[in-house]
Amino acid sequence: MIDYTRLTPLVKQVAKSAGSAFPAEHDHEDTEQALWVWVFENKNTVLRICTYEDGPEAILYGMLLKAANSHLKAEDAQAYSYAPEDTFYYSRELIESILEVVFQHEDWISFATALDKMPKGKSDPSHSGNNLASYSDVKAAVERLPEDQYNVILWRYKYHYTFEAIGAEIGLTRQSAQTRLVTALDALQRDLGARPLGELRTPVQTVSRPSTASVVARIERDYEG
């Protein structure tokens, strides 16, 4: 059974800590409610960690902090009228289109060396006329990937392997190969940088929310039946 007395201070601490990186319009109680939902959705994991003798609170803190940040980012995007994809300088679609172009060159290394001489892209790549600068940024990010992610990018965009063929190369299923590609693309997107959220925020009217206590009671009723 969930020990509320033990978890409540931790939930409050995480909500406050995560919320400090976001505008004051984000209510800590709202984040606490999201964390309690996460606790009940991951009840078995939480109960197991609570039995650990060595620092269970530290483990739960890290997991709760990740959940809080995910919630706050999604809430921030909704509250300030921007899409999560807008936070990145390079959209997923743009990254994939650039990969398709640069890997058409037979000698990737020579092409990459030529791109090294180009200035790095400083403006929004989706509106920039300097395509070579964007190619250079993506090329550099690809080369910083771990070997397993670099390989899956190479197989997919240079050699046009199917996901079945990629899976065969690394001993994974088609679905797992596809997931690895998505992970590699996510890593590229993060590496290529994110915009300051302040540039994206357009304030909208806030709405009132029920108290944390009432929400926790409802969650417990729903999950406990």
N, C-alpha and C positions, 0 to 999 in steps of 0.2 A: 504494500500500500504506500502511496506517495506521502512522504513526511513533509507536510506544509511548513511546519515550524523550522525545519532544517533548510528547506529550499527557498522560502520567501526572502530572507535577507540576500541570498545569492542572486535571485531574480531581480530584486530591486537594484542591487549594485551593478549588475550587467546592463540593465535598462538605462541607468543613469550614465554609465561609462560610455556606452555606444551612442546614446543620444547627445552627448557633449560635442560630437563631430557634426551634428546636424542643426538646422535652425531651431529656434525656441518654439516655433509653431508645432513641432513634433512633441506630443505629450508623452511623458515617461510612462504614464499608466497604460497608454495604448500599446507601447512596446512590451510592458509587463504582460498584458493580455496575450499578445502574440507569443511570448515566451512560454506562458502556461499552456497554450495550445500545442507548442512544440514539445513540451514535457509530456503531455498526455499522448501525443502521437508517437513518441519514442519512449513510452513508459517502461517497457522491459529493459531497454538499454540504461535508462536512468536508474532504475532499481538495482540493476547489476553493478553499476559504477558506485552506487552508494554503499555497497558491501565491501568495497576495497578498503584495505587498512592504510594504504599509502596515498594520501592526498586526493581523495575523490572530488573535493570541492574544486581543486585546480583543474582537473580534467573536465568537470561539468562547466566550469567558467569558460573555458575555451570553446566548448561546443555551443553554449548559450550565446556567447559573444558573436559567433559566426551566424547563428540564427537571428540574433537581434539586428546585425548589420544587413542581412538579407531582407528582413522585414522593413527596416528603415529606408533602404535604397528603393524598394518597390513602392513604399508609401510616399517617399519624396517625389518619385517620378509621377505618381498619380496626382499628388497634391499640387505640384508645380507644372503640370501639363507638358511633360516631355517623356519620350520613350527611353527605356533603359539602354537601347542601342545607341541613342544620341549621345551618351556619355563618352563614347570612344571617338577618337579622331578618325579612325578607319572603320567603316562598317564592315560587317562580315562579307557582304556582297562585293564591296570594293577590294577587299583582301583576296578573295577567290578570283576575281577578274584579273588582278595583277599577277597572281600566281600562274594563271593560264597563259598570260603574255610572256612572262620572263622565262618560263620553262619551255617555250617554243624554241628558244635558242639552243642549238646543239651543244655548244660549249658554255655551260652554265658558269664555270669558274672564270673564263675569259670575259664573259658578259658582266659578271659580278665585279671583276677588277675594273672594267671600264666605268661601271656605275659608281665605284668608290671615289672617282674623281669628280663626281657631281655633288653639288651642295645638298645638304639634307633638307627635306621639305619642312618649311616653317609654317606655311599657311594651311588652311583646311584643304586636305587632298581632294575632297570631292568637288572643290571649286577651283583647284589650282590648274594652271595650264602647263606646269612643269612636271610632266608625267615621269620623266627620268628620276627626278628627286623622290617621287613616291615609290618608284621601283627600287631605288637604292635603300629607302627606309625598310621596305618589306624584305628585301634580300638580306639586309643586316640582321633583321629580327629572325628570319629563318635560320641563319647560321648560329644564332644564340640558343636555338632549341636544343633540348636533350636529344641524344642520338635516336631514341625510339620515335620521338615525335618528328624529328627531321626526316627520318626514313619514310614515315607514312606520308608526309607531305610530298616527298620526292616520287614515291610510287604512284601517288594519286594524280599529281599535276604534271609531272614530267613524262612518266611512262604510261599514264592513264590506266593503271590497274583497276580492276573491279574490286569491290570490297571482299569478295570471295578470294580473289588472288592475294590481296593484302593479308587476309586472315591466314592463308596458307603459308605465307612467308614467315609469319611470326607465331604460328600455332594458335590462332584465335578463331572464334566464329565470325561470320559476316557481321553480325550485330556489334560484336566487341571491336572489330576493326573500324567500323563506322564511328563508334564511340571514341576510339583513340584519335581519329581524324578530327572530330569535333573538339576534343581536348586540345589538340595541337593548334587548331584555329583560334580557340579561346586564348591560348597562351600567346599567340602572335598578336591578337587584338589588345591584350593587356600590355604587352611589351611595347606596342606602338603608341601607347599613351591614352590617357583619359582627360577630358575637359574638366576644368573646375566647375563644380555643380552650380556655383553662383551664376555662371554664364547661361545656364539652361532654365533657371527657375522663373516662372511667371506665376505670381501669387494668385490663388483662387480662394473662394469662400470656404472656410473650414466648417465641419459639422460636429455636433456634440456626440459623445460616445458614452455608453453605460460604464459604471464603475468597474474597477478591476475585480472587486469581491463578487459582484453579481455575475461577471463573465466567467470567473473561475468556477463558481457554483454550477453554472450552466454547462461548462466544459466537462466537469466531473460527472454530472448527471448523464450527459450524452455518451461519455466514454465508459462509464461504469454500468450504464443501462438502468 
